[in-house]
């Protein structure tokens, strides 16, 4: 993910069908690394929510913010279906980003 700045919404999970966290960032690799290293105080650190299971990339911040708010309002089942549609095995996608 290089070149023009990109904005990402992402979903982290503690494990398959586990606790979910939805966030937004301008640097997905660095932000997920921070979650993995427990550098981010709060919910994700407390509940060990650090596996990147889904993300979307946007060119404009307002699009990403709108989508983040939308997903946060979704029912849990809809979020699970979204993840499983793109990532049925609940793989941690972080390795794909850093390789």
ABEGO torsion letter per residue (X at the ends): XBEBBBBBBBBBBABBGBBBBBBBBABAAAAAAAAAAGABBEAAAAAGBABBABBBBBABAAAAAAAAAAAAABBAAAAAAAAAAABAAGBBAAAAAAX
